[in-house]
Amino acid sequence: MERDHGADLSRFRVVQDLFLPDDMHGPFALWHSAVFRRGRPPAFKAYFNPQAYGRGRAQSVVEEALHRLGFDGAWGSLCRTARRGPHLDELKYFALDLVADPKARVKVYVRHHDATAADLEAACSGAESYTPGEVHEFVRAMGGDRERLAARATFTCSALVEGSVRPAATTVYVPICAYAPDDLAVQQRVHAYLVEHGMDPAPYDALVHGYAERPLDAGVGMQSWVAFRRHHDDPRLTVYLATEAAKVHPRGSVPAATGDRLAFASGEAVLRTMSEYDVADHPLVRRLSRGEDATHELLRLTRELCVGLATQRARWVATAGASADAPETRDALELDLARIDAALDARASTRDGFGEELDELLAGRIGPADAIEAIAALLACDAAVQQLLAMIDACGATSLASAPTDAHAALARSVPTARRAIASMRSGAMSVHSAIWEWLDDRYVERFGARS
């Protein structure tokens, strides 16, 4: 592409080592696309897999790539619009326009699992072209007025251009084929939206009817996605058409369903999933670990984490009640925050004072409602502390982290498999994990995020 067609690979080479490790994770390493326009040379794009090191590293990999490319404050802008945690707001693709042009884009794709229209509105709110309310309205219209889009995940794509830390535009993608019974319903839904918003539906109607090789109500999936973005002052609607070369999906089915991201078969599965998103892999922690004073910086951060957890942890122990008195439970929950805080204080006596913000986040995020939820919260909080201590040990000559044991997994295995018990386990673990992740996001914005 570079030799024969003039593709510019300068930015590609800056980040390629981040996305192309020897031990590659995920279903792909690199995609390419070509755009052909009459009278112009082809334009090329590269799509990297942010999950090259596993799902838990995706955010820190993208943050470092943006930093290398000169978008130093961009991650601070992006993380404020994906506040549900990395399990539900999943970084999926990182793309580059391979052209030598100041308007060449860097694009970050996020797959939003189990999202509401309000979640997607928030995900688009950081863009310079954002207009309050219109994404919410679009998502409700394309989703058939559903409250939550859980059958197949939605996407957003934030496009950054040189000279700005905020996306110039964020596109929202709704897999409309998963939320309409057939392609006739899709056509009627899109037609009505175009009319309501003053756009001419005739080109769309003509294209769909000319493209179809079957009655529109005889199946679903020919119109797979509908996307919306605001470009400058103009709304842009894009409908994606499938060839149906392999099959026609039956009416009422859900093509390529992604499933419920919040469904777990056991309490152990909840903890196993949360462990994929090690807080030591958070972009803030990874960036601090690359600094000259990494050990001291991480000591101070972990001390604030312990301060923020202390009050709520005591509440959770009280709620766990008699369950926490069982020997196996005591073994799993033996973390002594006071001892750890004293050890950290001996190495980093100055407090930054933002641990109280985590306490407030946790107080608003989790009750908990029962003993299982409380135990799950305790397991999640203790895992986060140990993960940061392990990172400190890796950066300096310390031995703060406890030796790994099977106690947490054994306690999770003891949780009944009844739906209510697993729901409590999920609520406790995910509430604590997402609160800690959000708290770390806020610390990142304060430290490295641009104010614009």
C-alpha positions in Angstrom: 0.0 0.0 0.0 2.8 2.4 0.8 4.9 1.6 -2.2 2.2 1.2 -4.8 -0.5 3.5 -3.6 1.1 6.2 -1.4 -0.4 5.1 1.9 1.3 7.0 4.8 2.5 4.6 7.5 4.2 7.0 9.7 1.6 6.9 12.5 1.2 3.2 12.0 4.8 2.6 12.8 4.6 4.7 15.9 2.1 2.3 17.5 2.5 -1.0 15.8 4.5 -2.6 18.6 1.7 -1.9 21.0 -0.9 -3.8 19.1 1.2 -6.6 17.5 2.8 -8.6 20.4 4.3 -12.0 19.9 1.6 -13.6 22.2 -1.4 -12.3 20.4 -4.9 -12.4 22.0 -8.2 -12.2 20.3 -9.7 -13.2 16.9 -7.5 -10.8 14.8 -4.4 -8.7 14.9 -4.9 -6.2 12.1 -7.5 -5.3 9.5 -7.2 -3.0 6.5 -9.8 -1.2 4.5 -9.7 0.7 1.2 -11.9 3.5 0.1 -12.4 4.0 -3.7 -13.7 7.3 -5.1 -14.0 8.3 -8.7 -11.1 10.4 -9.9 -9.0 10.0 -6.7 -6.4 7.5 -5.5 -7.6 4.9 -3.0 -7.5 5.8 0.7 -6.5 3.2 3.2 -7.3 2.6 6.9 -5.8 0.2 9.5 -7.8 -1.3 12.3 -5.8 -2.6 15.4 -7.1 -4.9 18.1 -6.8 -3.1 21.5 -7.3 -6.5 23.2 -4.0 -7.8 21.8 -2.8 -8.4 25.4 -6.3 -9.5 26.7 -9.5 -7.6 27.4 -8.2 -6.1 30.6 -5.3 -4.3 29.0 -7.3 -2.7 26.2 -7.8 0.7 27.8 -4.1 1.2 28.8 -3.0 0.1 25.3 -5.2 2.7 23.7 -4.2 5.4 26.2 -0.5 4.8 25.4 -1.1 4.8 21.7 -2.9 8.2 21.9 0.0 9.5 24.0 2.5 8.4 21.5 0.6 9.9 18.6 0.5 13.3 20.3 -3.1 13.2 21.6 -1.9 13.5 25.2 -5.1 14.7 26.8 -7.5 12.6 24.6 -7.9 9.6 26.9 -9.0 12.0 29.7 -11.8 13.1 27.4 -12.8 9.6 26.3 -12.8 7.9 29.7 -15.3 10.5 31.0 -17.9 9.2 28.5 -17.5 5.5 29.2 -18.4 5.3 32.9 -19.9 1.9 33.3 -16.6 0.1 33.5 -14.5 -1.9 30.9 -16.7 -5.0 31.1 -19.8 -3.1 29.8 -18.1 -0.4 27.8 -15.6 -2.6 25.9 -12.8 -1.1 23.8 -13.0 -3.1 20.5 -11.0 -1.4 17.7 -8.4 1.4 17.2 -8.2 2.7 13.7 -5.9 5.1 11.7 -6.4 6.9 8.5 -3.3 6.1 6.5 -3.0 9.5 4.8 -0.6 12.4 5.3 -3.2 15.0 6.1 -3.8 17.2 9.2 -7.5 15.9 9.1 -6.4 12.3 9.2 -8.4 10.6 11.9 -7.6 8.4 14.8 -10.7 6.4 15.7 -11.6 4.6 18.9 -14.5 2.1 18.7 -16.3 1.1 21.9 -18.8 -1.8 22.1 -21.5 -1.0 24.6 -23.2 -4.0 26.2 -26.6 -3.9 27.7 -26.8 -0.1 27.0 -29.7 2.3 27.4 -30.3 5.3 25.2 -29.0 7.4 28.1 -25.8 5.4 28.3 -25.2 6.0 24.5 -26.1 9.7 24.9 -23.4 9.9 27.6 -20.9 8.0 25.4 -21.4 10.6 22.6 -21.4 13.7 24.9 -17.6 14.4 24.7 -17.6 15.2 21.0 -17.3 18.7 19.7 -20.3 18.2 17.4 -22.5 16.9 20.3 -26.0 18.2 20.5 -27.9 17.2 23.7 -30.8 14.9 23.2 -30.5 13.8 19.6 -28.5 10.6 20.2 -31.0 9.5 22.9 -33.9 10.2 20.5 -32.2 8.3 17.6 -31.4 5.2 19.8 -35.0 5.0 21.1 -36.4 5.3 17.6 -34.1 2.7 16.0 -34.4 0.3 19.0 -38.1 0.3 18.8 -38.4 2.3 22.0 -36.8 -0.4 24.1 -35.4 0.7 27.4 -32.2 -1.4 27.2 -30.5 -2.9 24.2 -29.2 -6.3 25.5 -29.7 -8.8 22.6 -26.9 -7.4 20.5 -24.4 -4.8 21.6 -24.3 -1.3 20.2 -21.2 0.7 19.2 -19.8 4.2 19.2 -16.8 5.5 17.3 -15.0 8.6 18.4 -12.9 10.3 15.7 -9.9 12.5 16.8 -8.0 14.9 14.5 -4.8 16.7 15.0 -4.9 19.7 17.3 -7.8 18.6 19.6 -8.1 16.3 22.6 -11.9 16.0 22.1 -13.4 13.9 19.4 -14.5 16.0 16.4 -17.5 13.7 16.2 -18.8 10.5 17.8 -20.9 8.1 15.7 -23.4 5.8 17.4 -24.3 2.5 15.7 -27.5 0.5 16.5 -27.7 -3.1 15.2 -31.3 -2.5 14.2 -31.7 -6.0 12.9 -31.6 -7.3 16.5 -34.5 -5.0 17.5 -37.0 -5.3 14.7 -39.0 -8.4 13.6 -38.1 -8.0 9.8 -36.7 -5.6 7.3 -40.0 -4.1 6.5 -40.2 -2.9 10.1 -36.7 -1.6 9.8 -37.6 0.3 6.6 -40.7 1.8 8.1 -38.7 2.8 11.2 -35.9 4.5 9.3 -38.4 6.2 6.9 -40.4 7.7 9.7 -37.2 9.0 11.4 -36.1 10.7 8.2 -39.4 12.3 7.6 -39.7 13.5 11.2 -36.3 15.1 11.0 -36.8 16.9 7.7 -34.7 14.6 5.6 -35.8 13.2 2.3 -36.6 9.5 2.6 -36.9 8.9 -1.2 -33.3 7.9 -1.9 -33.3 5.5 1.1 -36.6 3.9 0.1 -35.5 3.5 -3.5 -32.2 2.0 -2.5 -33.7 -0.6 -0.1 -36.4 -1.7 -2.5 -33.9 -1.9 -5.4 -31.4 -3.8 -3.4 -33.7 -6.4 -1.9 -34.0 -9.8 -3.6 -36.9 -10.9 -1.4 -40.0 -9.4 0.3 -38.8 -7.2 3.2 -41.1 -8.9 5.6 -39.7 -12.4 4.7 -36.7 -12.1 6.9 -34.4 -9.9 9.0 -30.8 -8.8 8.7 -30.5 -7.3 5.2 -30.4 -3.9 6.9 -28.0 -4.7 9.7 -26.9 -1.4 11.3 -28.1 2.2 11.3 -25.6 4.9 12.4 -26.0 8.5 13.4 -23.5 11.3 13.8 -23.5 15.1 13.5 -20.9 16.4 11.1 -20.5 20.1 11.7 -24.1 21.3 11.7 -25.6 18.5 9.6 -27.0 15.2 10.9 -25.7 12.1 9.0 -27.7 8.8 8.9 -26.0 5.7 7.5 -27.8 2.4 6.8 -25.6 -0.7 6.4 -26.8 -3.4 4.0 -25.8 -7.1 4.1 -25.6 -9.3 1.0 -27.4 -12.3 2.6 -25.2 -14.5 0.5 -24.9 -17.2 3.1 -28.4 -17.2 4.5 -31.6 -15.1 5.2 -32.3 -14.9 8.9 -35.8 -15.9 9.8 -38.3 -13.2 10.7 -38.1 -12.5 14.5 -34.6 -13.9 15.0 -31.6 -12.0 16.3 -28.7 -12.2 13.8 -25.2 -12.4 15.5 -26.6 -12.0 19.0 -23.9 -11.0 21.5 -25.9 -12.2 24.5 -26.4 -10.7 27.9 -23.0 -9.5 29.3 -24.5 -9.5 32.8 -25.5 -13.2 32.7 -23.2 -15.5 34.8 -23.5 -19.2 35.4 -21.9 -19.1 38.9 -20.4 -16.8 41.5 -17.0 -18.1 40.5 -17.6 -16.9 36.9 -18.4 -13.4 38.3 -15.0 -13.2 40.0 -13.2 -14.7 37.1 -14.6 -12.1 34.8 -13.7 -9.3 37.1 -10.2 -10.6 37.5 -9.7 -10.1 33.7 -9.9 -6.3 34.4 -7.1 -6.1 36.9 -7.0 -2.5 38.4 -3.3 -2.6 37.9 -4.0 -2.5 34.2 -6.0 0.8 34.5 -4.5 3.5 32.2 -3.6 5.6 35.3 -1.7 2.8 37.0 0.1 1.8 33.8 1.1 5.4 33.0 2.3 6.0 36.6 4.3 2.7 36.4 6.2 4.1 33.3 7.3 7.2 35.2 10.6 7.9 36.9 9.1 7.9 40.4 6.8 4.9 39.8 7.0 3.3 43.2 6.4 6.4 45.2 3.5 7.5 42.9 1.8 4.0 43.2 2.3 3.9 47.0 0.5 7.2 47.4 -2.3 6.0 45.1 -2.7 2.7 46.9 -2.8 4.5 50.3 -5.7 6.6 49.0 -7.5 3.5 47.8 -7.2 1.9 51.2 -8.5 5.1 52.9 -11.4 5.2 50.5 -12.3 1.5 51.1 -12.0 1.4 54.9 -15.4 2.7 56.0 -17.4 0.8 53.4 -15.5 -2.4 54.0 -16.4 -2.3 57.7 -20.1 -1.9 56.6 -19.8 -4.9 54.3 -18.3 -7.0 57.0 -21.2 -6.1 59.3 -23.7 -7.0 56.5 -22.0 -10.3 55.8 -22.8 -11.1 59.4 -22.5 -14.7 60.5 -21.3 -15.8 57.0 -18.1 -13.9 57.7 -17.5 -15.9 60.9 -17.0 -19.1 59.0 -13.3 -20.2 58.9 -13.2 -20.4 55.1 -14.8 -16.9 54.8 -12.4 -15.4 57.4 -9.4 -16.9 55.5 -10.6 -15.3 52.2 -11.4 -11.9 53.8 -8.4 -11.6 56.1 -7.1 -8.4 54.4 -6.0 -5.9 57.2 -6.4 -2.5 55.7 -5.0 -0.8 58.8 -1.8 -2.8 58.6 -1.4 -2.2 54.9 -2.1 1.5 55.4 0.6 1.7 58.1 3.1 0.0 55.8 2.2 2.4 53.0 2.4 5.4 55.3 6.0 4.4 56.2 6.9 4.7 52.6 4.6 7.6 51.4 3.5 9.6 54.4 2.0 12.5 52.4 -1.7 12.0 51.6 -3.4 13.4 48.5 -6.8 13.5 50.1 -8.9 12.0 47.4 -9.6 8.7 49.1 -12.8 10.2 50.5 -14.2 10.6 47.0 -14.0 6.8 46.6 -15.9 6.4 49.9 -18.7 8.6 48.5 -18.8 6.7 45.2 -19.0 3.3 47.0 -21.7 4.6 49.4 -23.9 5.6 46.5 -23.2 2.5 44.4 -23.8 -0.4 46.8 -26.0 -1.1 49.9 -25.5 -4.0 50.0 -28.8 -5.8 50.2 -27.7 -9.2 51.6 -24.7 -11.2 52.9 -23.7 -12.6 49.5 -23.6 -9.1 47.9 -21.6 -7.9 50.9 -19.1 -10.8 50.5 -18.8 -10.2 46.8 -18.0 -6.5 47.5 -15.4 -7.5 50.0 -13.8 -9.9 47.6 -13.7 -7.2 44.8 -12.2 -4.6 47.1 -9.6 -6.8 48.5 -8.6 -8.1 45.1 -8.1 -4.4 43.9 -5.8 -3.7 46.8 -3.7 -6.8 46.2 -3.5 -6.0 42.5 -2.0 -2.5 43.2 0.3 -3.9 45.8 1.6 -6.5 43.3 2.2 -3.7 40.8 4.2 -1.7 43.5 6.2 -4.9 44.2 6.9 -5.2 40.4 8.1 -1.6 40.2 10.3 -1.5 43.3 12.1 -3.7 45.9 9.0 -4.3 48.1 7.0 -7.3 49.2 3.7 -5.8 50.1 1.2 -8.1 48.2 0.1 -11.3 49.9 0.9 -14.6 48.3 -1.8 -15.8 45.9 -4.2 -18.4 47.3 -7.4 -20.2 46.2 -9.4 -18.7 49.1 -11.4 -16.2 47.0 -12.2 -18.8 44.3 -13.2 -21.3 47.0 -15.5 -18.8 48.6 -17.1 -17.9 45.2 -17.6 -21.6 44.5 -19.6 -21.9 47.8 -22.2 -19.4 46.5 -25.5 -21.1 45.6 -26.2 -21.3 41.9 -29.7 -19.9 42.3 -30.4 -16.9 40.1 -30.9 -14.6 43.0 -27.6 -15.5 44.7 -25.6 -15.1 41.5 -27.3 -11.7 40.9 -26.2 -10.6 44.4 -22.7 -11.8 43.6 -22.6 -9.9 40.4 -24.1 -6.7 41.9 -21.6 -6.7 44.8 -18.5 -7.4 42.7 -19.3 -5.3 39.7 -20.5 -2.3 41.8 -17.2 -2.1 43.7 -15.1 -2.8 40.6 -16.8 -0.1 38.5 -16.6 2.4 41.3 -12.9 1.9 41.8 -12.4 2.1 38.0 -14.4 5.3 37.8 -12.4 6.7 40.7 -9.1 5.9 38.9 -10.5 7.6 35.8 -11.1 10.7 37.8 -7.6 10.6 39.1 -6.3 10.2 35.5 -8.3 13.2 34.3 -6.9 15.3 37.2 -3.4 14.3 36.5 -3.1 13.9 32.8 -6.4 15.0 31.2 -6.6 18.2 29.2 -9.1 20.8 30.5 -10.4 21.7 27.0 
